[in-house]
Amino acid sequence: MQRSRNMEYAASNCPTINATGMYAATPERVLIARGKAGDQAAFTELVRQSYPIASRKVRGIADNPRMSKM
């Protein structure tokens, strides 16, 4: 019950996104806006989608011998 109330609150307080130019309402931008508004489900989905990319970047830095000398 509490979770649905929080999601309704987050959706009602979600900032609007301009649908023109570089500020087009892409699915990722909508998740970011909803996450910033407190929607835990949107934040979780954003993390789930970006985890593989972030993991590859971190592994790339950690496996780079030049970075370990810094």
N, C-alpha and C positions, 0 to 999 in steps of 0.2 A: 504494500500500500504506500509506504513512504517513498519508494523508488519512483513510482508512477507520478506522485505528487511533485517530486523534484524534477522529473523530466518535463512535466507540464509547465512548471515554473521556468525552467531553462528555455523551453521552446517559446514561451510567451515573451521572454526578455532577450531573445536572440537578436543581436544587432542585424540591421539590414545590410545587404551587400549590393553595391552598384552593379548592374548587369551590363556595363559597357566597358570597352577597352580592356586594360590589363586587370581591372577589378571585376571581371565577369564572375558570376556565381558558379564556379566549378564545384564539383562534389567535395574536393579537398578543402576549399575555402569555406564551404558551408559547415563541414565538420569542425574546422578551426574556430569559426564563429560560435558554433553551438558549444564547443568545449570551453571556450573563454567565458561563455554565459553560465557555465556550471553543469552542462549536460555530461554526466559521467560516461554514458554509453557512447556518445560521440567522441569523447576523449579516448576511450578504450579502443574504438575502431580506428582512430587516427594513429595511435601507437601500434596497433596490429598491422596496419598497412605500411608504416614506415620502418618497422623493425628490421626487415631483411636488408634494406638499403643502409641503415645505420650500422648494422652488424658488419656488412662488407667494408664500409669505410673504416671502422675501428680495426678490423682485422688487417686491412691494408696498411694502416699506420703502424700497428703493433708488429707486423711482419717485416717492416721496412728497416733494414740494418742502419741506414743513415739516420733515422729518427731515434734510434736507441742511443746514439752518441751525443745527443743534444742535452 
